[in-house]
Structure formats: structure tokens, C-alpha cells
Amino acid sequence: MTSEDTLGQLADMGVAIWLDDISRERLTTGNLAGLVRNMHVSGVTSNPTIFAKALSSGSAYDEQVADLGIRGVSVDEAARDITTYDIRWACDVLRPEYDRSGGLNGRVSLEVDPRLARETDKTIAEARALWWMVDRPNLLIKIPATREGLPAITQCLSEGISINVTLIFSLQRYTEVVDAYMAGLEKASGRDIGAIASVASFFVSRVDTEVDERLDKIGTPEARELRGKAALANARLAYELFEQKFGDGSPRWSALRARGAKVQRPLWASTSVKDPSFADTMYVTELAAPDTVNTMPEATMHATAAHGVLHGNAITGTYDKSRKVFEELESMGISYDDVVKVLEDQGVDKFAVSWNELLDTIKTEMAKAAAGGRKA
């Protein structure tokens, strides 16, 4: 199959293909525009790890960082200036897709400072600042789905700020995220709620990484048989909840839909496999279903284009089988509640580490510029 065939079939199914990466180099070289044009890319997601990697490689940021150093701005403000510059540019690249899809796609995500993940008021303030700085209607502000993040999500949505709810691992937390989304729309009095967008980002591969490590310690044939099944089961049960929460049987959603609201689509994040024994397209082809977003690293996108095999809706009808996976894990002493708690804590910590690495890189380069070491 050609890339247009496989990725086009996904898009035709109602799976939005978003690139899980951003860098100044992608923007200046036209790489992002090419992926939109040739690979059905209809959105972009970013995170602190992605920005830290982009800043630490190449020279695309040298001039801006040097200018910031000469101006003597704080490192935190420099990080905002650098990241919002890239996101604003990406929003402009994706704007035709945003207009074509009536605001459904063409979205670009920017995360609040992850060090604020446990602080509601500061998260709200940061989200407002980023929304103002980027100043593009197709922006999504990423807010982690921590307990403290939930009221921030509701408040920001009520103010007309579109939100990508990130770092979701548990079904219980996902239920709370959907409630926070609907509450935000309900509070958005006097606003066109059809213009407010949100996605709910479930991290996929990390579930298998954590569960499979525990299965390997058990080491029995029964444990080995369950490797690579938890992440798909978790995402599929999330989709079942999505169907219930946004279906015709939900009076709450029906009232919002009548006011023009759009569904909060599930987004499958962390879709590159971490175990080389798994098919490299597993978290794409096995999670294909209407009204979803799959945000992929470029390598996963090309793998899907080259040899991904689609078999229609891979989720609906799998719910009983998915529940059985977790019943079997519990019988082996692997607690779902403990797994998802560990993953949320790790996710917040990892992004905070990446953000600090980003700040350290910026600080070092700014200091060189301030000392007269600006590169030509």
C-alpha cells in the first residue's frame, strides 16, 4: 500500500492523524507542510520532552536564543517565547485544515509548564497566558489530567480556551475528564460552545511497559501470554466510555449537542511501541475507530503507511475481551489502580524533568549570548 492508501483509509474511517512532534527545523524546511500535504497529517501535538530534544539538536534556535540572552529576559519567559513561536507557526501551517474541517482538526497542542501539574490556579493562569501569546483559534492548551488539573480544565473551557487533556491513564480519571469537559461547556454562558474544542489524551504504550515489567517478574506462561494486551484493553474500554458519555442515551450530552457542542474525542498518545517484539503499528491499527485521534511520531506514521494492515473498526465489540484482560491481571496480583497511579506520577515527573532540561539548555545558550558569544 502507498502512504496515501493506508493513512487515507484511516482518515476516511474518522481517525485523525496528528504528528507527535514539533521543531523549528520542521517548520523552516517545510517538512511539516509536506506531511500535511502527503501523509494526511491534520494536527500536531507537542510536549516538554519534544521541545527539549528540539532545542538540544541543530542550530535552528540559535538566533532567537541569542537575542533573548542579549535582552536579558528570564529563562522561563524565554521558554514561553521559543515554544509559542513554533506553535504559532505550526498553527498557521495547519490553519487550512482547521478551516476545511470546520474546526474539528488542524489543531496544534502546547502544554502548560508541567511543574504546575499539581497547582490548579497557576495552571489556569499559565493556560490563559499561553492562549493569549499564541493567539490562534486552532490552538489546544495541554493540561495534565491530575486531580488538581480537572478544575483548571473546566475553568479554561468555560473561558473559551480549547484544551487537550493529557496524561490520562485510568478509566476513572477519564470519566472525570469527560465530566470536567461538559461542566466547562455548561459554564460557558454567552459563548459559542461549538468553537470550543477538546481531546482526551490516553497514553497507550506506557501502560504495556509498566504492566509487562510486572508480568516478566511473575514469569509464568500465563503471565507471558498477557504481555502486550493491557494497553489496548485500556484504550478500548475508554472508547466504550466515550460511546456511552457522548451517545444518544446521555441527556447531559444531548443538551450540549443541541447548543452546538462537539464531542471530546479520545486521542491515542504514546503510540510508538517500546518492545521490539511487538508489531510497530500495533497501537495504530488495533485502535482504529471513528471519532478518534492517533498522534504518532513520524517513524510510526511511515511504518503504518508502509505495512500497516487495517481491518475496519478495531475497537467496537472488543469490550468483554478487554475486561477479561484486567480480570486476569488482577488474578495474578497486578493491581490496575496501582499501575495507573504509578504511571500518572511518572508522567508528571518525566515531563517536569524534560522541562528543566529545556530550561537548562536555554539558560546556557542565553548566557553565551549575554557574554558576547553569540553565534554568527
N, C-alpha and C positions, 0 to 999 in steps of 0.2 A: 504493500500500500504506500502511496505517497503521503507526505505530511498533510496535504490538503484533504485526502480521503479520511484518514483516521481522526485527525483533530477536527476536521469539518463534521464528521459524524457525531463526535462528542458535542460540538456546538449545536448541531441540529437536534440532539436529544434534550437540549436545555441545560447542558453543563457549560458554565462559563469558564474559559481557560484564562487564568491570570498568571503572570510571571512573578515568581517569588524571588525577586532580585531587583536592585537598582544601583546604578553607579553613574558618575559623571561621564565616564568613558562610553557607556551605553548610549548616553544622550548625545554626546558630541559626535560620535561616529555614525549615528543613525541606526545603531543596532536595534534599539527598542522600536523605532518606527518600522524597521524591517520585519520584526517579529509580529507586530500588529498586522502588517500587510500580508505576510506569507504564512504565518503559523496560527492564525485565528486568536491571537492574544487580544483579550478585551479588558484587561485590568492589570494592575501592578500592586504587589504588596512589598513592604519593607519592614525591617526590624533592626534593633540596635546591633545585632551581630553582622547583618548585611552591611550596614554603614561602617562599622569598624573595619571590616575586610576591605571595603572600597577605599577608605582613607589611607589604609596601610600599604596599598599597592599602586604603583604608577605615579604619574605626576599631574593628573588632571585637576587636582585640588590645590596645587602649589600656589598659584597666583592669588586665589581667594584667601587661602590661609595666611599668606604673607601680608596681604592688605589688612586683614583682621588683626594681625600681630602689630603692624605699624600703627593702627588706630588705637591699640591698647584695650580692646573690648575684653570682657571676661570670657573665660573658656566656655561657660555654659551658654552665653549668648552667641559665641562663635559657632557652637554646635547647632544651635537653632538656625542661624543664618545659613550654614552649609547644607543642612538636611532639608530645610524648607526650599532652598534654591533648586535642589534636584527634584523635589516633589512637585513644585510649581511647574517646572519644565515638563515633567512626565505627565502632569495633568493636561497640559496643553497638547502634548502628543496624542493623548487618549481622548481629547475633547470631541473629535468627530464620532467616535464610538459611543460616547455618552449621549450626544445629540441623536444619533441614529437609533439607539435603543430606548429612547425616552427616559434616560437617567438610570436604567437598570444596570448597565455596565459602563465601561470607560472610567472606572473608579481607580484611584491611587491612594494607598494607605500610608499613614505616617503615625508612628507610635509616640505617646507621651513618654516623658522621662521615666524609665522603668523603676527608678529609685523611689518613685511616688506611688507605687502599686498598692501600698497599704494605707495611703492617706487620701481620703475622699476629697476634701476641699482643695488640696493642692493639685490633685488630678483634674478637677473641674477647671481650675484657674489655668493650668497648663494647656488643657484642651482648647479653651477659649482663645488663648494666645496663639496657638498653632493654627487654629481655624482662621483667625484674623490675618496672620502672617502669610499663609498660602493664598487665601482669598480666591479659591476656585470652587465652583459648585460640585465638581466631581471628586472632591477630596473625601476621604474617610479618615477620621481620627481613631487610632487604635487605643483601646483601653482594656487592660487585663481584667479577666473575669474573676478577680478576687472578691471576697465578701465586701471589702471596702470599695471596690470598683463598681459594684452594682448600683448604688445610689448616684454615683457620678455619671454612669451611663444614662440613667433615667433623666437626670437634670440636663445633661448636654443635649439629648434628643429633644427635650421639651423646648430648648432654645433654638432648635433648627439645625443643630450640628449633627451631621451624619457620622455614624460610628461603626467601626469594625471591632467587635468584641473578641478579644484574643485570649490565648492560653486557656481554652476550655478543655477539660479532661473528663469530667464526671457528668452523668446524666442528670443528677440532682442539680448541679450548678447550671447546666444548660436550661433546665426548667426555669430556674431563677433568672437566667439571662433573657429568656423569652418574656417573662413577666416584666422585667425591667424595660424591655423594648416597648411593650404595649403600654406600660404606665407612662413612659416618656411621650408617646404619641397622644395619649389621653390628656396629658398636661399641656400639650402644645396648642393651647387655645388661641384662636386668631391666626394660626399659621396654616399654610398649605402642607398638610402632612404627607401628601403624595410626593413632595420634593425631598422628604427626609428618608435617607436610606440607611440600612444596617445589614451586616452579615455577622454570623456567629461562627467563629473560627475554632474548629475542633482540631487539636494536634493529634496526628494519627500515628506516625511511626514510633514516636516516643513511648506509646503505650506498649507496643510489642517489645521494645528494647528493655523496659522495666520488667514486664511480665516474663519474658523469655529468660532473662537472667535468673529470675526466681525458679522457673521451670528447670533450668540447667542445673541448679543446685539440688533439686529433687532427684533428677537423673533417671527416673524410671521410664520405661517405654511409653506409658500412658502420658507422662509429662512431656516427653519429646513430641508426641502426637499433637499436642496443643500449641506447639510453637508457631508463631505467625498467625494466630487466629484471633487474639484478643482485640487488636486494633480495629480490624474490620468489623468484628461483632459490636464493638463500642460505637463506632460511627454509624453502623446500620441501625442500631437501636435509637441513636439520636435522630436519625431520619424518620423513624417511626413516630417519635415525639413531635417532630416537625409537622408531619402529616396530621397528627391529632390537634396540635395547637393552632394550625393555620387552615384547618379543614372546615367544611360547611357546618360541621356539628358544634363549632365553637361560637357561642353568641358574642363573646367579647371581641373576637376577631371579625366576625361579621359586621359589627357596628363600626369598627375601624376601617374595614374594607369599603364600607358604604361611604366613608369620608375620603376615599381615595388612597388609603394606605397601601404600601407594597409589603409583601412578605419579607421577613428577615431570613434570607437564605442561609442554609448551612454551608460553611466553607471548610473544605478539607485542606489543612495545612500540614507541613512536615510530611510531604508525600514522597520524598526520596527514601528508598529502602536503606536501612543501616546494616542489614545482614545480607552478605553477598549470595547466600543460598536461596534467597527469595527472588522471584521474578522482579526485574527492575521497574516494571509498570504496574505492579500489584495494587498500589494504593490509588491508581487512576482507573484502570479498567474494572476493578472489583468494587468501586464506589461510584460508578456512573449511574446517575439518576436525574430526572428532571428537577429543575429549580435548585441546583447546587452550583457551587463554585469549587474548582480544583486549582489551587495555586501551586505551581510547580517550579522547581529550579529548571534552568534551561536544559540541562542534561536529561532530566526526566521527560521533558517535553519532546526532545528529539528521539529519545528511546520509544516513547509512545507513538510518535509519527513513524518510526522505522519498523517496529514489530509488535506494537500493542494490538491485542485482539479484543474487540468489543463483542459483547453478547447481550446487547439490549440493556434494559434496566436491571442492574446487578444487585439492587437493594430490596425493593419491594418483594415480599414473600419469603425473606430470609430471617424474619424476626424470631420465630420459635427456635430455629437453629442457633441464632446468635445468643439467645438467653441460655441455651444449654451450655454454650462455651463457658459462661461465667459460673454456672452451677458446678461444672466440672472443676474449674479453677478453685472455687470455694471448698470443694470436697478435698482438694489437695492442700488446703491451708493457705491459699493465696487470697488475701482479702482485697476485694475491689476498692473498698473505701480507703484502705491504706495505700494502695497503688496510686489512686488519683490524687490523694493528698501529697504524697511524695513528689509526684510529677508537677503539681502546681507550685509547690515550694521550690523545686529545682528550676522550673521555668522562670519564675520571678528572679531567682538568684543569678541564673545564667545570663539573662538579659541585662541585669544590673552590672555584672562583671564586664560584659561586652561594651556597655555604655561608658564605664570607667576607662576601658581600653581606648575607646574612641576619644574621650576627653584627654587622656594622656598623650595620644598621638597629636591631637590638635595643639595642646599646650607646648609640646616640644617644638613643633614647626613654627608656632607663633613666636616663641622665644628666639628662634634663629632669626626671624624677620626683624623683630624688635632690636636685636643686636647688630643688625646690618648685614645679616647673612642671607638676605632674600635671593632666591634663585632667579637667574635671568629669564 
